[in-house]
Amino acid sequence: MELKKELIHQIQSIIASARERAIRSVDSERVLMYWQIGKVIFEEEQEGKDRAGYGNFLIKSLSETLQPQFGTGFSYRQLNWYRQFYRTFPIVSALRTQLSWTHYKTLISFENHDKREFYIAEATKNNWTARQLERQINSQLFERLLLSNDVQAVLAVAREEKLPSDAREIIKDPMVLEFLGLRREAAYYEKDLEGAIITHLQDFLLEIGNGFSFVARQKRIHIEGDEFSIDLVFYNRLLQCFVLFEIKTAKLTHQDIGQLQMYVNFYDRFEKQDFENPTIGILLCADKNDAVVKITLPETNKSIVASKYQLYLPTEQQLIAEVQKEIDRMDQKVME
């Protein structure tokens, strides 16, 4: 007698779910243990704060006692991490059960409170793995969002205290596509970049922001006998609208903007439902002149966003330069 496939799948699903819950439970207990150890060390250290070097002596002595018995998790370095963990999160109820010790070990290195709170909110909301969190930090996600938003707006969206009302609140410029594995010094056709995005779609969805789902590739539309193809079509449940991507591997031109505007207009008139918000178009380009984009589009534009892509992780210096450019642009606008 042959077993039903549905029965096997059902039991396999139960086993997988139970294992996942068990792992999360162990991680949660580990985080709580490290926090409690950090608390004890910190409080004892404060008791002896008048004695020079007491903190280092305390942790060194504890390590020499505990490490032979419990292993490398209680080395001098690790015990220092636990103390710092408690100092960064002194209220145990503020800890998130979704986050593992690996998450927290990355987060406690931040001195900027707003930056840390942003990544905690995003990692919790999106169920990021520790590796995904590290990638988002290395790609300077927080700083890139600040290029077109203020800190409080970025934090409010991350904490789900408000829904995004403008694409710029969740779309980054530049977008970092290092996960595509393409060499930055090479020349590519648009179809090459598009194909790499489809191959790494999960990573691309993580990069472009919250609430996106993939709809179509090379979506054909017909206008009075003429046929056109939209590179990529997504839907964003937070913005409640279609999001169209056009890929340009060269510097953006005003003709590119006009082409995407036509696609956006088509979707608004023939695809969008009455309850949905206006369609957004994103030009993903190798380079752009912000002044050309600004002049080509109406001042009230909220439907077209131009975002540069780069095939490598940005350095802190690059982000500082971009922030300074944005500050200079805003100062110039005030002077006008």
matplotlib code that plots the C-alpha trace (Angstrom):
import matplotlib.pyplot as plt

x = [0.0, 1.4, 1.3, -0.5, 1.9, -0.3, 0.1, 3.8, 4.0, 1.7, 3.9, 7.1, 5.6, 4.8, 8.4, 10.0, 7.8, 8.5, 12.3, 12.1, 10.2, 12.8, 15.7, 14.0, 13.3, 17.0, 18.1, 15.7, 17.0, 20.6, 19.9, 18.3, 21.2, 23.7, 21.7, 21.5, 25.2, 25.9, 23.7, 25.5, 28.9, 27.9, 26.3, 29.3, 31.6, 29.7, 30.1, 33.9, 34.2, 36.4, 39.1, 41.3, 41.1, 38.4, 36.3, 39.1, 40.2, 36.6, 36.0, 39.5, 38.9, 35.5, 36.8, 39.6, 37.0, 34.1, 35.8, 37.4, 34.0, 31.6, 33.7, 34.7, 31.3, 32.8, 36.1, 37.3, 36.1, 32.6, 32.0, 32.8, 30.2, 27.6, 28.4, 28.0, 24.8, 23.2, 24.6, 23.0, 19.6, 19.2, 15.5, 14.9, 11.4, 12.8, 14.5, 12.9, 12.3, 12.7, 16.4, 19.1, 22.4, 24.1, 21.7, 22.3, 26.1, 25.9, 23.5, 25.3, 28.3, 26.3, 26.8, 24.0, 20.7, 18.5, 20.4, 20.3, 16.5, 16.0, 17.7, 16.0, 12.6, 13.4, 15.0, 12.0, 9.4, 10.9, 12.2, 15.8, 18.4, 21.6, 23.3, 20.6, 20.9, 24.7, 24.2, 21.8, 24.2, 27.1, 25.1, 24.4, 20.6, 19.9, 22.1, 20.8, 17.2, 18.3, 19.3, 15.7, 14.1, 14.6, 15.4, 12.0, 10.3, 12.6, 12.1, 8.3, 8.0, 10.4, 8.4, 5.1, 3.9, 2.9, 2.5, 4.7, 2.8, 5.6, 7.9, 10.9, 10.2, 11.2, 13.1, 16.9, 19.1, 21.6, 20.5, 23.2, 23.2, 26.5, 24.6, 24.2, 27.8, 28.5, 31.9, 31.6, 34.2, 32.5, 29.9, 26.4, 23.3, 20.1, 18.9, 22.0, 21.2, 17.5, 18.4, 20.7, 17.9, 15.5, 18.1, 18.6, 15.0, 14.8, 17.9, 16.5, 13.2, 15.2, 17.1, 14.2, 12.3, 9.3, 6.0, 7.1, 6.0, 7.0, 4.3, 5.9, 9.1, 9.0, 5.3, 3.9, 1.4, -0.3, -1.2, -3.2, -1.2, 2.2, 3.8, 6.0, 7.7, 8.0, 11.2, 9.9, 6.5, 6.0, 3.2, 3.7, 1.1, 2.1, 1.8, -1.1, 0.1, 1.9, 5.6, 7.2, 11.0, 12.9, 16.5, 19.1, 22.8, 23.8, 23.3, 19.7, 18.2, 15.0, 13.7, 14.0, 11.9, 9.2, 9.1, 8.5, 5.9, 4.0, 4.1, 2.9, 0.1, -1.0, -1.1, -3.1, -5.7, -6.0, -4.6, -5.1, -8.3, -10.3, -9.2, -5.5, -3.1, -1.4, 1.3, 5.0, 7.8, 11.4, 14.2, 17.1, 20.1, 23.9, 24.1, 21.9, 21.8, 19.4, 18.9, 17.7, 15.3, 14.0, 13.4, 11.9, 9.3, 6.6, 7.3, 4.4, 5.8, 5.3, 5.1, 8.6, 11.7, 15.2, 17.7, 21.3, 22.5, 26.0, 27.4, 29.5, 29.0, 29.4, 32.1, 31.3, 33.1, 30.9, 27.8, 29.1, 29.8, 26.2, 24.7, 26.8, 25.5, 21.9, 22.5, 24.1, 21.1, 18.6, 20.6, 20.5, 16.8, 16.3, 18.4, 16.3]
y = [0.0, 3.4, 6.3, 9.5, 12.3, 14.8, 12.9, 12.8, 16.5, 17.3, 15.4, 16.9, 20.4, 19.6, 18.4, 21.4, 23.8, 22.1, 22.2, 25.9, 26.7, 24.7, 26.6, 29.9, 28.9, 28.0, 31.3, 33.2, 31.5, 32.1, 35.8, 36.1, 34.2, 36.5, 39.6, 38.3, 37.6, 41.1, 42.5, 40.7, 41.7, 45.4, 45.7, 44.0, 46.3, 49.4, 48.2, 48.3, 51.3, 53.1, 50.4, 51.1, 48.4, 46.4, 45.9, 44.3, 42.2, 41.0, 39.9, 38.3, 36.3, 35.2, 34.1, 32.0, 30.3, 29.8, 29.1, 25.8, 24.6, 26.0, 26.6, 29.5, 31.3, 32.6, 33.9, 37.4, 38.8, 37.2, 38.3, 41.9, 41.5, 40.4, 43.4, 45.7, 44.0, 44.8, 48.4, 48.9, 47.2, 47.7, 46.9, 43.2, 43.7, 45.7, 42.6, 41.1, 37.4, 37.3, 38.4, 36.0, 36.6, 37.0, 39.8, 41.6, 41.2, 43.2, 45.8, 46.7, 48.0, 51.1, 54.3, 56.0, 55.2, 56.1, 53.9, 50.9, 51.4, 51.5, 48.2, 46.5, 47.6, 46.5, 43.2, 42.3, 43.4, 41.6, 38.6, 39.2, 36.5, 37.7, 37.5, 39.7, 42.2, 42.4, 42.9, 45.7, 47.4, 47.0, 48.5, 51.6, 51.1, 53.6, 56.3, 55.8, 56.3, 59.5, 61.0, 61.7, 61.6, 62.9, 60.6, 60.7, 59.8, 56.9, 55.6, 56.0, 53.9, 51.3, 51.0, 50.9, 54.0, 55.4, 53.9, 55.3, 57.9, 58.6, 56.1, 58.1, 56.9, 53.4, 53.6, 54.0, 56.0, 54.6, 51.0, 48.5, 45.4, 43.7, 40.4, 40.1, 39.1, 41.3, 43.0, 46.8, 47.5, 45.4, 46.6, 45.0, 45.0, 45.8, 42.3, 41.0, 43.2, 42.2, 38.5, 38.8, 40.5, 37.7, 35.1, 36.9, 38.0, 37.4, 39.5, 42.2, 42.3, 42.8, 45.7, 47.6, 47.8, 46.7, 45.4, 44.5, 41.4, 40.4, 40.5, 40.2, 40.5, 42.1, 42.9, 43.5, 46.3, 47.4, 50.9, 51.3, 48.6, 49.5, 47.0, 47.9, 45.9, 47.0, 45.5, 44.6, 45.0, 44.8, 45.5, 47.2, 46.4, 49.3, 51.9, 49.9, 50.5, 49.0, 49.8, 49.6, 49.3, 50.3, 49.4, 51.6, 50.6, 54.0, 57.6, 58.5, 60.7, 62.8, 60.3, 57.5, 59.5, 60.1, 56.4, 55.4, 58.1, 56.6, 53.2, 54.7, 56.5, 53.3, 51.4, 54.1, 54.2, 50.5, 48.3, 50.2, 49.6, 52.4, 51.5, 51.5, 54.4, 55.9, 53.8, 54.5, 54.2, 53.6, 54.3, 52.1, 53.6, 53.5, 57.3, 60.4, 64.1, 65.1, 68.5, 66.9, 64.6, 67.6, 69.8, 67.0, 66.1, 68.4, 70.0, 68.0, 64.7, 61.7, 59.0, 58.8, 58.1, 57.8, 55.7, 54.9, 51.4, 50.3, 46.8, 47.1, 48.0, 51.8, 53.0, 55.4, 58.2, 57.7, 58.0, 61.1, 62.7, 61.8, 63.3, 66.5, 66.7, 66.5, 69.1, 71.5, 70.9, 71.7, 74.8, 76.0, 75.4, 77.6, 80.4, 80.3]
z = [0.0, -1.0, 1.3, 0.2, -0.8, 1.0, 4.2, 3.9, 3.1, 6.1, 8.6, 7.0, 7.5, 11.2, 11.8, 10.1, 12.0, 15.3, 14.6, 13.7, 16.9, 18.9, 17.4, 18.1, 21.6, 22.2, 20.6, 22.8, 26.0, 24.9, 24.4, 27.8, 29.4, 27.9, 29.0, 32.6, 32.7, 31.3, 34.0, 36.8, 35.5, 35.1, 38.5, 40.2, 38.2, 39.4, 43.0, 42.5, 40.3, 42.8, 42.4, 39.3, 36.7, 38.6, 35.5, 33.5, 36.6, 37.1, 33.5, 33.2, 36.5, 35.4, 32.0, 33.7, 35.9, 33.4, 30.1, 31.1, 32.4, 29.8, 26.7, 24.4, 24.9, 28.1, 26.9, 28.0, 24.7, 24.9, 28.5, 27.4, 24.7, 27.3, 29.5, 26.5, 25.5, 28.9, 28.8, 25.3, 26.3, 30.0, 29.9, 29.3, 28.0, 25.1, 23.7, 20.6, 20.5, 16.7, 17.0, 17.8, 19.6, 16.2, 15.4, 18.7, 18.5, 15.3, 16.6, 19.9, 17.9, 16.9, 18.8, 16.9, 18.7, 15.8, 13.4, 15.9, 16.4, 12.6, 12.0, 15.0, 13.6, 10.1, 11.1, 13.3, 10.9, 7.9, 9.8, 8.5, 9.1, 10.7, 7.3, 5.7, 8.5, 8.1, 4.3, 4.8, 7.3, 4.9, 2.1, 4.2, 4.0, 6.8, 5.3, 1.8, 3.0, 4.7, 1.4, 0.6, 4.1, 7.6, 10.5, 12.1, 8.8, 8.3, 11.8, 11.7, 8.5, 9.9, 13.2, 11.2, 13.0, 9.6, 6.1, 3.4, 1.3, -1.2, -3.1, -1.9, 1.6, 0.7, -2.5, -2.1, -4.3, -5.1, -5.1, -4.3, -6.4, -5.4, -5.0, -8.7, -9.0, -12.0, -12.4, -12.2, -14.8, -17.5, -20.0, -19.9, -22.0, -20.3, -20.7, -18.9, -15.8, -16.0, -16.2, -13.2, -11.2, -12.0, -11.0, -7.7, -7.3, -3.5, -2.9, -5.2, -3.3, -0.1, -1.6, -3.2, 0.0, 2.1, 0.6, -2.9, -4.8, -8.3, -11.1, -14.6, -16.7, -20.2, -19.8, -23.3, -23.7, -26.9, -27.8, -31.1, -32.9, -31.4, -29.0, -26.0, -23.3, -19.7, -18.1, -14.7, -13.0, -9.2, -6.8, -3.5, -0.8, 1.4, -1.3, -2.8, -6.4, -9.3, -9.6, -13.0, -13.4, -16.6, -16.7, -18.3, -18.4, -19.6, -18.4, -18.1, -20.8, -20.9, -23.6, -21.1, -18.6, -21.3, -22.2, -18.6, -18.1, -21.0, -19.3, -16.0, -17.8, -19.5, -16.2, -14.5, -17.3, -18.1, -15.3, -12.0, -10.0, -8.5, -4.9, -5.9, -5.8, -8.9, -10.6, -9.8, -12.3, -11.3, -13.7, -12.6, -14.3, -14.4, -14.1, -14.1, -14.0, -11.2, -12.8, -16.1, -14.2, -12.2, -15.3, -17.4, -14.8, -13.3, -9.9, -8.4, -9.7, -7.4, -10.1, -11.5, -9.4, -10.9, -8.9, -9.8, -9.3, -8.3, -8.4, -5.2, -1.6, -1.0, 1.4, 4.2, 2.3, -0.7, 1.4, 3.1, -0.3, -1.4, 1.8, 1.2, -2.3, -1.1, 1.6, -1.0, -3.3, -0.5, 0.4, -3.2, -3.3, -0.2, -1.7, -4.8]

ax = plt.figure().add_subplot(projection="3d")
ax.plot(x, y, z, "-o")
ax.set_aspect("equal")
plt.show()
